[in-house]
Amino acid sequence: MRIRIISAFVGILIVLLTIWLGLLGIAILTVIAGVIGGHELDRMMRPGGSTSGSIRIVSVVMGPALLAAIASWMVSEGKISGDHVPITIAIIFALAMLLRGTATLGRSSSNRKASDWAYWVFAAYVGLSLAHAPVLVELDKGRELILFAILTTFAIDSAALFVGVSVGRHKLAPKISPKKSWEGAVGGILGGVISAIAIDSIFDIPFSTLYAGILGVLLGVSGVVGDLYESWIKRRADVKDSGTLIPGHGGILDRLDSVMPNLVVVYWAALWSTL
C-alpha cells in the first residue's frame, strides 16, 4: 500500500508540473506515454512478452499525439489556421497507420498475437485518445479542463472502488474484469456527477451546473468502457498488467485506461459548450 501511495504522489506531481508548463509539458508527457504505452502493447502482442521492439506498433500509439502536439503549437503560433487541424491530422495519421498495420494480418504464422486485429485497433484508439491532450490544453481554460478530466476520473475510480468493495454483489463483466460490479459502476457515475459539478465550480470552468452534471455521467460511463476495453485486451494477451513501470499500479496503460477516453469526452464537450 505504501508503494502505491508513493507512486500515486509522484505521478500527481509529474502531472501538475506538465499542466503548469502548458502545451510543451503536455506534449512531452503524451509523447512519452505514447512510446511507453506502445512498448507495453508490443510486449503483450508477442509470445512470452518478448522485449523485441516493433516500430510500427509504437508509431501507431505515439504518432498521433506527437503530430497533434506539433499542429497545436503551429495553430497557437499562427503558422496554420483552424482549431480542428491538429485532431484532424492525428485522426488521419492513426487511420493510415491502422490500415498499414492491419494489412499484414494473417501473414505471420509464428506470431499469432501480432497478427491479431484487436491489438492494432487498440493501438489506434490509444494514440487518438492521447492526441486529444495537447489539443485540449490549447483551448480556453485548457489547463483547467485537463485537471477537470483527470480529477473527475480519479473521483469516479475512487467512488467505484469504495462502493464496489462495500456493497458490490452483481458482476458487471465477470469474464473480462471479475472484480467490477454494477453497484461500483453506478457509484462511480454518481461520484462523477458530484465531482464534476464541484470541480467545475472550483476552477470556474464555463459549464452550467446541469451541463457539468451530465458530463459527469458521460465520464463515468466512458471511464468504465475504457477500463473494460483495456482489461479485454489484457485478457486476450493473457497478462495481468500491461507493464511494471509504476510500482504497485502496473503499466502506463493500466493507469490511463479510464483517463484516455475521458480526455476525448471533455475535449468535445468543451467544444460543444461553445456552440
N, C-alpha and C positions, 0 to 999 in steps of 0.2 A: 504493500500500500504506500509506503514511504517513497519508493522509487516512482510509482505512478504520480504521486503528488509533485515530486521534484520535477519530473519530466513535463507535467502539465504546466507548472510555473514557468519553466524555461521556455516552453512553447508560447505561452501567453506573452512573455517579454519580447520574444522574436517577432510575433505578430504585431504587437503595439509599436515596435520600432519601425517595422516596414510600413505600417499605415501612416506613421508620423512622417516618413520620408516621401510619402505620396506615390506618384506613378513609378519613380525609379525603384523604390523599395518593393512595391507590389510586383513590378515586372521581374525583378531579380528573384523574389521569393517564388513566384508562379513558375518561372522557367526552371529553377532548381527543383521544385516539387514535380514538375513535368518529367525532368530527367530521372529523378529517383523513382517516381511512380512508374515510368516506362520500364526501368530496370527491374522493378518488382514484378510487373506483369510479364516481362520477358522470362524471368525465372519461373513463374507459375506455368508458363507455356511449355517449358522444356522438361523432359523426363528427368526425375531426380533433382529438380531445382538447379540445373546447371547454371553456372555463372557466365557462360559464353554470351556475350552481348549481341543484341540484334539492333542494328542501326535503324531498321525500318520501324520496329515497334516503338522505340524511344522517340523517333521523329514524329510519329503519329500523335503521341501524347504531348510532347514538348513543343512541337512546331506551331500549333495554333496559338498557344499562349505567347510565344516569342513574337510571332507576326502581329498579334493583336496589340502587344505592348509597343512595338515599333510604330505601328499605324496610329495608335493612340497618341504617341509623342508627336508624330508628324501633324496630326489634326490640331493638337494643342499649340504647336508652334506655327500653325497657319500654312504649313508646307503643302498640305492637301486639305480639301474641304469635305464635309459630310460626317455627321456624328455616327452614322451606321457603317462607315467604311471599315473600321477595324474588325468588327464582329463579322462583317460580310467576308473579308479576306480570310479570317480564321475558319469560317464555315466552308468556304471553297477549298482551302488547303486540306482541312480534315477529311472532306469527302473525297478529294483526289487521292490522298494517302490511303484512305479506307479502300477505295477501288483498287489501288495498286496492291495493297496487302491481300485482299480477298481474291485477287486474280490468281494467286498462287495456291488457292485451296485445293487440296486433294493431290498435289504434286509430291508431297513428302510422305513416304511410307514409313520412314524411320522416326518421324516426329509428328505423331498424330495430333498432339495438343497444338503445335504451332500452325497446323493447317485447319484449325477449328475457327469457323467464322465468328463465334461468340467472343473470342478474345480481341479480334480486330474491331468489332463493333464497340466493345467496352473501351478499347484504347481511344477510338474517335470520340466517344462520349466523355471520357476523362479530359482529353485535350480541349474539346469545345467548352466544357464546364470551366476549366481553369482559365481559358481565354477571356471569360467574362470579368475576371478580377481586375485586370488593368483598365478595361473599358469602364467598369463600374466606378472605379476611383476617380475617373476623369469627369464624371457627372457632377452637377451642382450638389454640394454636400456629399461628395463621393466618399470621403473618409468616414463620415458618419454612417453612410449606407453600408460600407464594408463592415463596420463594427456592428451595425444592426443585424446584418446577415449572420455573422459569427456568433454574437451573443445570444440571439434568439435561438439559433441552432443548439448552442450549449444548454440553454434553458430547456429546450424541448427534450434533448437527450437525457438531461438530469431528471426531469419530471417523469419521463417514460420509464427510466430505470427505477425510480423510487416507487411509482405506482405499480409497476410490473412485479417488483420484488415483494411489495406489501400485499397486493390483492390479486395479482395475475393468476388466472385459472385457465382461460381459454387461449390455446395456442394460435398465433397469427399465421405462421408459416412453418410448421414443425419440420418439414423436410429440408428447408433452407436455413432457418435460424431457430433452433428449438427453444431458445430462452425467451424469445419475443412473444408477447401476449397481446390480445385485443385490448385488455384493460390498460396495459402500458402504452399502447398506441394512442388510445383516447386521452389518457393522462398527459401524454406528450403534446397532443394537439391543444388541450386546454392550457397547458403551460406555455405553448407558443402564442396563444391569444393574449394571455396576461402579460407575458414578457414583451411581445411586440408593441402593445399599447404603451407599456411603461417606458420602453427604450425609445419609442417614437417621441414621447413627451420629454424625456430627459435630454435627448440630442436635438430637440426642436426640428425634427425631420418633417417636411411639409406633407404629411399624410394625415387625413382626418382620423378620428378615433375609430370609426366604422371601417375605414379602409385598412388601417393598421390591424384591426381585429381579424378581418377577412384574410389579410396577408399572413397573419399568424397561423390560421387554419391551413392555408396553402403550404406554408413552410413545414408545418407538422406532417402533412401528407407526403410532400416531396422528399423530406428527410428520411421518412420510413422507406419510401420506394428506393431511394439511393442506397440506403443501408442494406436492404434486401437484395438489390441488384449486385452489390459488391460481394455479399455473402453467397449468392448464387454462383458467381464466378469462382470464388474460393472453393465451393463445393465441387464445382466442375473440375477444378485443378487438384482437388483432394489435398488442400492445405488448410491449416487453422488460421494463420495470419498471412497478410500479404508480404510481410517482411519483419525485420527485427531492429529497425533503425531507432525507434522510440522505446526506451526501456519501460516495460510494464504496459505498453499500449499496442505494440505490434509495428506495422509498417506505416508509411505515409498515406497509402490508400485506405488503411483502416481508420485513420484519424480524419480523413477528408470525405468519407463516404456520404455523410449527410450534408457537409458544407458545400460540396461541389454543386449539386442540383439547386441548393438554396441560393447560391450566388446568381445562378441563371434566373431564378424566380424574382429575386429582389431587383435585378437589373431591369427586367422587362416590366415589373410592377412600377418601378420608378419612372420609366419612360411613359407608361400608360397614364400615370397620375398627372403628367404634364400636358396631356392632350386636351 
